[in-house]
Amino acid sequence: MNITSVEIDSQPDVWRQAWEMRDEATRLLSRPGERMLVIGCGTSAFVAESFALLREEAGLGETDAAYASEPRPWRPYDVVLGISRSGTTTEVIDALRAVPDGVRKVVITGVADSPCAELADDVVLLDFADEKSVVQTRFPTTLLFLARAAFGEDVSGLPDAAEAALAEAAIPSGEFDHIVYLGRGWTYGLAQEAALKIREAAQAWAESYPLLDYRHGPLAVAHDGSLVWFLGVRDDALAQQIEATGAAVVQGTDDPLIELARAQRFAVRTAEGRGLDPDNPRHLTRSIVLS
């Protein structure tokens, strides 16, 4: 079994460890009224989008998300949160260094002695969720699990539910040359992440859109080789419209994080079906460090 598969299957146990950190995470991430900017690159940028929506919907204060390479400080912030699994992502380091004096800097990372952590006033350390594979799986889901707990959501039963769902190994079957993930609200970030997994691991054509925006153009390329997967959301009317094109549709029935874990497993299976190594995608490294 490849490393990525092992790390996907480990997520319920890793989430249980994260649950024990909820008080610390609440103290650092959930200060009411703070205006926060969340930054990251790649997977971490998509996680930042979901995090920002979850925090703002919890009533904790205005929360924006941006790519670390395009931080766009369009309004003053009380805190900037940088996300970097390795803690060595060049753009995150540069963005943190550019944060004005007096703005609190928080970093969520898997590596305690990393450059990002050294720049932070506070660190949320998820070293138990760190990964060997280039392709991220359990680090982003663990981060969002912990965020939901910190924002007051009872996710204590989610690890057991994920364990049961992953044991069923229910992922779409069939030959697809086009995969689309759709999300709504905070799950749109998950849709972007799921599509990235397909592109990274399987070198396959994958897209992501907000759920209802899919009808505004992208539907034109749906065909009998397409799989369209709704992450954590259902819409029977839209599903019928998509199925009329010949595409296969999967509607979310589990918690969105469990759906993302299933999508990760689907990316691994797609990669293996193409004779590819999902642990080591071409042209990619575990961390992007620019000279």
Secondary structure, DSSP 8 states (H G I E B T S, - for coil): --HHHHHHHTHHHHHHHHHTTHHHHHHHH--TT--EEEEESTHHHHHHHHHHHHHHHTTS--EEEEETTS----S--SEEEEEESSS--HHHHHHHHTS-TT-EEEEEES-TTSHHHHH-SEEEE-GGG--SSSS-SHHHHHHHHHHHHHTT---TTHHHHHHHHHHHT----S--SEEEEEE-TTHHHHHHHHHHHHHHHH---EEEEEGGGGGTTGGGG--TTEEEEESS---HHHHHHHHTTT-EEE---S-HHHHHHHHHHHHHHHHHHTT--TTS-TT--SS----
